[in-house]
Amino acid sequence: MTQASNLPDDAFHVFDTTLRDGAQREGINLTVADKLAIARYLDEFGVGFIEGGWPGANPRDTEFFARAATELDLANARLVAFGATRRAGGSAADDPQLAALVNSGAPVVTLVAKAHDRHVELALRTTLDENLEMIRDSVAHLRAQGRRVFIDCEHFFDGYKANRDYALAVVRAAHGAGADVVVLCDTNGGMLPAGVHEIVADVLRETGARLGIHAQDDTGCAVANTLAAVDAGATHVQCTANGYGERVGNANLFPVVGALETKYDRRVLPAGSLAEMTRISHAIAELVNLTPSTHQPYVGFSAFAHKAGLHASAIKVDPDLYQHIDPGTVGNTMRMLVSDMAGRASVELKGKELGYDLSTDRDLAGRVVARVKEQESLGYTYESADASFELLLRDEVRGNRQRFYTLESWRTISEQGPDGNPGNEASVKLWAKGERMIAAGEGNGPVDALDKALRTALERIYPQLGKLELVDYKVRILEGQHGTGSKTRVLIETSDGTAAWSTVGVADNVVAASWLALEDAYTYGLLRAGLEPGTD
């Protein structure tokens, strides 16, 4: 492992624990290869410390540190090994867990220590004085081995409330033995910002130790609690990518760093790294196989999305009127959502986003607004179907719907086979470039069969369709009074291998709605391929 050659200023630490604490989230199960890949992303982002796990406690973390020695070339971060203080009644020099931390090769070690008197007596089953000695002995031993040491004071805030004097004694013991940072942990996640600020300020005043903060998100305040601790004097923040962690998660790395850089004007990342934040967030989400949160601050797909017509009118004058920062600062983009709330300004901005200047044609913009409101009253939604909106916009610009083919009819058949498995067939009849075409298809459902029949009919004339793939399909029964006869909305996401787009269809049944969404998906895909339709 090559350690960082471009180390950040040591006056403030951004410490990431995604690979340890974040990996405790339900549904996350990281391989060693995953952990190495995430470490590279975090280092690229520019965090100062990456906690890799607990070597010696489980084989996967032991393997991670062994492979990191030859496979990680860190430019910005120091690798950190996590462990616990020595056992009660023993010696740090003879403790196998501490030996494993040294043997991991990590230049920094984080030790978890009990800071709540009841945990010492009930969980460790030792005395309060012995716990303090365990901390002193463990820190001194690791320092003698050339390691930098941070102490995580587990359950600190609850312990402080129960026995302030003992909680402060734990901090003094760690600091006095040579711990570089004493981290105050809200392990149960029950704190609120005002309480965090008050306690951190008191501990700093009473001990003089360099303090850090580790906040869980059980009250939904982990980011706010982290920033409250910074306001009170903490200079070390522990976070996880996308807030991953046990129960409801940890302080989210990206809003914390976003706030520090853009609100506190504190340079905690290498120059230019903040603009990579959205990409890094989404890349890590893909690695852990979780869908990125669309509404995550700063980096979410909807973080700078605007729907209300009033907002759009103001944004048209000055985007800063309804955005707290320039989205590009964090690698995100502003998006205009078109819906029944849209006014002329929303449509003009969305048109500009799609390459259409509507600002000089008020009648055209008005027609588009009216068309959107009419369609959405029927159940359409364009905020989730940009491709269908662009086709609607093209229709109004050109005055008619231009098509690559004309439909004569389509039909689907679903039947139960003798083996008990259902069968689905579809047929289409259509005209394209003066030819009448009839094609059939079989699929694992009526929509799949219809999709295959349409491809069979058109791919000879439009081979570009061979690159298209349906990657997502959503059905919603719209609210109404007709039970199974209610209207159905279908959203389809399609990809050509380089980009994806969404289309929408609404009809009285799911197959008819799917056909409309498929038509838009194919039309948009052919337009993306550079083809122009006639008026077939």
Buried (B, 14 or more C-beta within 10 A) or exposed (E): BEBBEEBBEEEBBBBBBBBBBBBBBEEBEBEBEBBBBBBBBBBBBBBBBBBBBBBBBEEBBBBBBBBBBEBBEBBBBBBBBBBBBBBBEEEBEEBEBBBBBBBBBBBBBBBBBBBBBEBBBEEBEBEBEEBBBBBBBBBBBBBEBEBBBBBBBBBBBBBBBBBBEBBBBBBBBBBBBBBBBBBBBBBBBBBBBEBBBEBBBBBBEEBEBBBBBBBBBBBEBBBBBBBBBBBBBBBBBBBBBBBBBBEBBBBBBBBBBBBBBBEEEBEBBBEEBBBBBBBBBBBBBEBBEBEBBEEBBBBBBBBBBBBBBEBBBBBBEEBEEBBEBEBEBBBBEBBBBBBBBBBBBBBBBBBBBBEBEBBEBEEBBBBBBEBBBEBBEEBBBBBBBBBBBBBBBBBBBEEEEBBBBEBEEBBBEEEEEEEEEEBBBBBBBBBBEEEEBEBBBEBEBBBBBBBBBBBBBBBEBBEBBEEBEBEEBEEBEBEEEEEEEBBBBBBBBBBBEEEEBBBBBBBEBBBBBBBBBBBBBBBBBBBBBEEEBEEB
